[in-house]
């Protein structure tokens, strides 16, 4: 069993939904870790997701002509290398920038969230998904390999590259199929999942070819605080608040395994610290739900909070299904349980209640 302790982390996509929750989790749970947070601040990433961290910089203070913004600031907070959290606005495909960050901040751990992830957008415009998800991952791997192995001559026990993937690389399941295992053959059905599959294979290759100390996690659908408003659960909540139609694809019977984002963060931490190098771990919520049943549950919670507009279920509207829409995803997280003693702390019922209440207070 590995026993790795990260010191100086580069977190890519750390202003996005899962990334910002992971940054928060790590800063709260490990007082010795320092984080360089790299995000391009596209539509999915926002400095608002970092606003109450101790080293926050307000978005109107960012000089967009530069690439580096130490968080801390103006009222005597720590700056630059003295800070536990430094935000960098930049692109993971920018090799010069990645090289500089690894050296300047003595990065020993890369946790790679940054990705284009919206399936509908990948269908409309797949090119950016290939660039970010495949070429961006390649850039990070190459930079880490050169810095750690060739310049620092670190052994595998001194550094770590962790890659976050998705259950969508496995394709789709029928009603009676067993849940996805780490050994399930890849069968991506959208440009998004194909690009993630490509990045997964690159990470695997860098372990087997170069001995780069990598781990990978494939997660099920995440939900929780700071999720972008375009995603399914925030959309349902927003439509209830605004009293607008709630769009549901097809007949709403598509099934997903839902993982509370803070459970995902604890799972990643367990893999980074104790996971077997070169291995893949599936992190799932053990919460399979039909989309229509999620809508109805959220509507029931909204009825409690906004009884004057009940029943919110009357807002549900079925719309034309999207192309290549996988019918069911389900993750088998037994390996996480047996090897790393990890399991989700939240059921979907407890997690979705916390999520709805957070969005209503937002």
C-alpha positions in Angstrom: 0.0 0.0 0.0 1.3 3.4 -1.0 1.6 6.1 1.7 2.2 9.3 -0.2 1.9 12.8 1.3 1.5 15.6 -1.3 3.3 18.9 -0.5 3.1 21.3 -3.5 0.1 20.5 -5.7 -0.9 21.7 -9.1 -4.7 21.4 -9.4 -5.9 22.0 -13.0 -9.5 23.2 -13.4 -9.5 24.3 -9.8 -12.1 27.0 -10.4 -14.6 24.6 -11.9 -17.2 22.6 -10.1 -15.4 19.5 -8.9 -12.0 21.2 -8.9 -13.0 24.0 -6.5 -14.6 21.6 -4.1 -11.4 19.5 -4.1 -9.3 22.7 -3.5 -11.6 23.5 -0.5 -11.4 19.9 0.7 -7.6 19.8 0.6 -7.0 23.2 2.2 -9.4 22.2 5.1 -8.1 18.6 5.6 -4.3 19.0 5.2 -2.7 22.0 6.8 0.7 21.2 5.2 -0.4 21.1 1.5 0.1 24.1 -0.8 -2.0 24.4 -3.9 -1.3 26.1 -7.2 -4.8 26.4 -8.9 -4.6 26.6 -12.7 -7.8 27.4 -14.6 -8.5 29.1 -17.9 -11.7 30.6 -16.5 -13.9 29.5 -19.5 -17.6 29.3 -19.0 -17.3 26.4 -16.6 -14.7 28.0 -14.2 -15.2 31.1 -12.1 -13.3 33.0 -9.4 -16.7 33.3 -7.7 -16.2 29.6 -6.8 -13.1 30.6 -4.8 -14.5 33.8 -3.2 -14.5 32.8 0.5 -11.2 31.0 0.6 -8.6 32.7 2.8 -6.4 33.6 -0.1 -9.1 34.8 -2.5 -8.5 37.6 -5.0 -11.5 39.4 -6.4 -12.1 39.0 -10.1 -11.9 42.7 -10.7 -8.4 42.7 -9.3 -7.2 40.2 -12.0 -4.9 41.7 -14.6 -5.8 39.7 -17.6 -2.6 40.7 -19.4 -0.6 38.5 -17.0 -0.8 34.8 -16.2 -0.1 34.7 -12.5 -2.2 35.9 -9.7 -1.1 35.1 -6.2 -4.1 35.0 -4.0 -3.8 36.9 -0.8 -3.6 40.3 -0.9 -4.5 43.6 -0.3 -5.2 43.4 3.4 -2.0 41.8 4.5 -2.6 38.3 3.4 0.2 36.1 2.3 1.4 36.5 -1.3 3.1 34.3 -3.9 5.0 31.4 -2.5 4.1 32.1 1.1 0.4 31.5 0.3 -1.2 28.0 0.6 -3.4 28.8 -2.4 -2.1 30.5 -5.5 -4.4 31.0 -8.5 -3.1 31.0 -12.0 -5.2 31.9 -15.1 -3.9 29.8 -17.9 -4.3 27.0 -20.4 -3.2 23.4 -19.8 -2.1 23.3 -23.4 0.4 26.1 -22.8 3.6 24.0 -22.4 5.8 27.0 -21.5 3.4 28.0 -18.7 3.2 24.4 -17.3 7.0 24.0 -17.3 7.4 27.3 -15.4 4.8 26.5 -12.8 6.2 23.1 -12.0 9.7 24.6 -11.5 8.7 27.8 -9.8 6.5 26.1 -7.3 8.4 22.8 -6.9 5.3 20.9 -7.8 5.4 17.3 -6.6 1.7 16.4 -7.3 -0.5 17.1 -10.2 -4.3 16.5 -9.8 -5.8 17.0 -13.2 -9.5 18.0 -13.4 -9.4 20.5 -16.3 -11.6 19.2 -19.1 -14.3 20.2 -21.5 -17.2 18.1 -20.1 -20.6 19.0 -21.5 -21.8 16.2 -23.8 -24.2 18.4 -25.8 -21.4 20.9 -26.5 -19.2 18.1 -27.6 -21.8 17.1 -30.2 -22.1 20.7 -31.5 -18.4 21.4 -31.5 -16.0 18.5 -30.8 -12.7 20.2 -31.7 -12.2 22.0 -28.4 -12.8 18.7 -26.6 -10.0 17.0 -28.4 -7.6 19.9 -27.8 -8.3 20.4 -24.1 -8.9 16.8 -23.0 -6.3 15.0 -25.2 -3.6 17.5 -26.0 -3.9 19.3 -22.7 -3.4 16.0 -20.8 -0.5 15.2 -23.1 1.1 18.6 -22.3 0.8 18.0 -18.5 2.2 14.5 -18.7 5.2 15.6 -20.8 6.0 18.5 -18.6 5.8 16.4 -15.5 7.9 13.7 -17.0 10.7 16.1 -17.9 10.7 18.0 -14.6 10.3 15.0 -12.2 12.3 12.3 -14.0 14.9 14.2 -16.1 15.6 17.3 -14.1 14.8 16.4 -10.5 15.5 12.7 -10.9 12.8 11.9 -8.4 11.7 8.4 -7.8 8.1 7.2 -7.9 7.7 7.7 -4.2 8.5 11.4 -4.5 5.8 12.6 -6.9 2.4 11.8 -8.2 0.2 12.5 -11.3 -3.5 11.9 -10.7 -6.0 12.0 -13.6 -9.7 12.4 -13.1 -11.8 10.6 -15.7 -15.5 9.6 -16.1 -17.7 6.6 -16.2 -18.8 7.6 -19.7 -15.7 6.1 -21.2 -17.2 2.7 -20.6 -20.3 3.3 -22.8 -23.8 2.4 -21.7 -25.5 -0.3 -19.7 -28.7 -2.2 -20.1 -31.1 -2.7 -17.2 -29.7 -6.0 -16.1 -26.1 -5.4 -16.8 -23.6 -5.4 -13.9 -22.1 -2.0 -13.0 -18.9 -0.8 -14.6 -15.7 -2.3 -13.2 -12.2 -0.9 -13.6 -11.6 -3.7 -16.1 -14.7 -2.9 -18.3 -13.7 -2.4 -21.9 -13.9 1.2 -23.2 -16.8 2.0 -25.5 -17.3 5.8 -25.6 -20.3 7.0 -27.5 -19.9 10.8 -27.7 -17.0 13.1 -28.7 -16.7 14.1 -25.0 -16.3 10.5 -23.7 -14.1 9.6 -26.6 -11.7 12.5 -25.8 -11.7 11.4 -22.1 -10.9 7.9 -23.2 -8.0 9.2 -25.2 -6.6 11.0 -22.2 -7.0 8.0 -20.0 -5.0 5.9 -22.5 -2.2 8.5 -22.5 -2.0 8.5 -18.7 -1.8 4.7 -18.7 0.9 4.8 -21.5 3.1 7.2 -19.5 3.1 4.8 -16.6 4.0 1.7 -18.6 6.4 3.4 -21.0 8.1 5.9 -18.7 7.3 4.8 -15.2 5.6 8.1 -14.5 3.8 7.6 -11.1 0.2 7.9 -12.2 -3.2 7.0 -10.8 -6.6 7.4 -12.5 -10.2 7.6 -11.1 -13.3 7.2 -13.2 -16.3 8.8 -11.4 -20.0 8.7 -11.8 -22.2 11.8 -12.2 -21.3 14.5 -9.6 -23.7 16.9 -7.9 -23.4 19.4 -5.1 -22.2 22.9 -4.3 -20.8 25.2 -7.1 -22.0 23.1 -10.0 -22.5 25.1 -13.2 -26.1 26.1 -13.9 -26.2 24.3 -17.2 -26.0 20.9 -15.6 -29.1 18.8 -14.9 -29.6 19.2 -11.2 -28.9 23.0 -11.0 -31.2 23.4 -14.0 -34.1 21.6 -12.3 -33.6 23.7 -9.2 -33.4 27.0 -11.2 -36.5 26.2 -13.3 -38.5 25.5 -10.1 -37.4 28.9 -8.6 -38.2 30.7 -11.9 -41.4 28.7 -12.5 -40.4 27.6 -15.9 -40.6 24.3 -17.7 -38.1 21.7 -16.5 -36.7 19.9 -19.7 -36.3 16.2 -19.4 -34.7 14.2 -22.3 -36.8 11.4 -23.8 -39.1 9.7 -21.3 -36.8 10.4 -18.4 -35.9 6.8 -17.8 -32.1 7.3 -18.4 -30.3 6.1 -15.3 -27.2 7.6 -13.6 -25.2 6.8 -10.5 -25.0 10.0 -8.6 -21.9 10.9 -6.4 -22.0 13.8 -3.9 -19.0 16.0 -4.8 -17.5 16.0 -1.4 -17.5 12.2 -1.4 -15.7 12.4 -4.7 -13.0 14.7 -3.2 -12.4 12.3 -0.3 -12.1 9.4 -2.7 -9.5 11.2 -4.8 -7.5 12.0 -1.7 -7.6 8.4 -0.7 -6.3 7.3 -4.2 -3.6 10.0 -4.3 -2.2 9.0 -0.9 -2.7 5.2 -0.9 -3.6 4.1 -4.4 -1.4 1.6 -6.3 0.6 3.3 -9.0 -0.6 2.7 -12.5 -4.0 1.5 -11.2 -7.5 2.8 -12.0 -10.2 3.2 -9.3 -13.9 3.7 -9.9 -15.5 6.2 -7.5 -19.2 5.9 -7.4 -22.1 7.1 -5.2 -23.9 3.7 -5.2 -27.0 5.8 -6.0 -28.7 4.8 -9.2 -31.6 7.1 -10.1 -33.8 7.6 -13.2 -33.7 11.2 -14.3 -37.4 11.6 -13.9 -37.3 10.4 -10.3 -34.6 12.9 -9.6 -36.8 15.7 -11.0 -39.7 14.5 -8.9 -37.6 14.4 -5.7 -36.2 17.9 -6.3 -39.7 19.1 -7.0 -40.9 17.6 -3.6 -38.1 19.4 -1.8 -39.0 22.7 -3.6 -42.6 22.2 -2.5 -41.3 22.3 1.1 -39.3 25.4 0.5 -41.7 27.2 -1.8 -45.1 25.9 -1.0 -46.9 28.7 -2.7 -45.8 27.4 -6.1 -46.5 23.7 -5.3 -46.7 21.3 -7.0 -43.4 21.9 -8.8 -43.8 18.6 -10.5 -46.3 20.2 -12.9 -43.3 22.0 -14.5 -41.7 18.8 -15.9 -41.7 18.8 -19.7 -40.3 16.0 -21.9 -38.1 17.0 -24.8 -36.5 15.3 -27.8 -33.7 13.0 -26.7 -30.1 14.0 -27.7 -28.0 12.0 -30.2 -25.9 9.1 -28.7 -27.6 9.5 -25.3 -26.3 6.6 -23.1 -29.2 5.0 -21.3 -27.6 3.9 -18.0 -24.3 4.4 -16.1 -23.5 2.6 -12.9 -20.1 2.4 -11.1 -18.9 -0.6 -9.0 -16.8 1.0 -6.3 -15.9 -2.2 -4.5 -12.2 -1.8 -5.2 -12.2 1.6 -3.4 -13.9 0.0 -0.5 -11.7 -3.1 -0.3 -8.3 -1.6 -1.0 -8.7 2.0 0.4 -11.4 1.6 2.9 -13.4 4.3 1.1 -17.2 4.6 0.7 -19.5 7.5 0.1 -20.7 9.3 3.3 -23.9 10.6 1.7 -27.0 8.9 0.3 -28.6 10.7 -2.7 -31.5 11.8 -0.4 -29.2 13.4 2.1 -26.9 14.9 -0.5 -29.6 16.4 -2.7 -31.3 18.0 0.3 -28.0 19.8 1.2 -27.6 20.7 -2.5 -31.1 22.2 -2.9 -30.7 24.2 0.3 -27.3 25.6 -0.8 -28.6 26.8 -4.2 -31.6 28.4 -2.5 -29.3 30.4 -0.2 -26.9 31.2 -3.0 
